[in-house]
């Protein structure tokens, strides 16, 4: 029977992990709204800003490797605090970077701490929660993704009248997750299982999970960032969408994304996880061509992007599959490693688009990579290893 104290523990772990993840995504994507200012102030090309975006994702891989091991040995709570505080501080440093070197270095180090936060946060909430609620808890934490992105749209609308001269302060808002640190310190309990060491567990015993998860995460991220990493350029530069409509679209689409994370997670208790993933894949494939049509159409893009965001809601099921497939001794490392490998490949795909595409043919490359990597997700899931670890 679950005690009131343990119930409070997993609620606090879920709240802090969700908000820290929302802040993580907020900082990751906030920069996409000010590409034009970065290009002008720092004399950057489209490829340069695509690379800047991807450096945050490369840093996440490094952070996932370094802090995944730390989370498994020193604790999830400690790593969550380090990651959340670190990415917030370096977001502030990025906002007031005096030169290109400082800008790119701040972004990369910020990414390292982003990797630390994800590695610890989801696992901390998962391991603190009752077994029968774990799929739902993971979906709630992952809903922080949609919440964070939705907040970027709201912030953009608020700053829009002043952003020409206040773009640095627009980026500085990304330091707000620092306020979570006292809450985590006081209210969140350490995971009850992380420090039970089993010397017989070897990382390479789970190479199939690592391989399939890395491919699935990579497919999801490429399909996602190909669209949303370039959407401000597609909308304003190609389709001539007004900044106001773009701001409302990003807000509404990510509200749908936030809700869909929770819906998919809740359905996972009554419907096969893989069936739900296949539904999500089919939805992405159907809506992509409307979100990024072959001919500019603002209505199609508005409706298609909302549905594309909604069907991305199966994402929490992938970390859940990973958590169920490996023991707690390596859960933090494998979860963080595979998720952030996916994020890096997603950023790499976005950088390649920035290198080979221009505003006029960008939509074609987005569709091509989107459909290709949606297929990668399907293949990875259909060949997933057929076992689970119950702890």
Protein Blocks (a to p, Z undefined) as FASTA:
>chain_A
ZZfklmmmmmmmmmmmmmmmmmmmmmmmmmmmmmmmmmmmnopafklmmmmmmmmmmmmm
mmmmmmmmmmmmnojklmmmmmmmmmmmmmmmmmmocbfklmmmmmmmmmmmmmmmmmmm
mmmmmmmpcfklmmmmmmmmmmmmmmmmmmmmmmmmmmmmmmmmmmmmmmmmmmmmmmmm
mmmmmmpccdfklmmccfkbcfklmmmmmmmmmmmmmmmmmmmmmmmmmmmmmmmmmnop
afklmmmmmmmmmmmmmmmmmmmmmmmmmgcfklmmmmmmmmmmmmmmmmmcfbdcfklm
mmmmmmmmmmmmmmmmmmmmmmmmpcfklmmmmmmmmmmmmmmmmmmmmmmmmmmpcfkl
mmmmmmmmmmmmmmmmmmmmmmgccbdddZZ
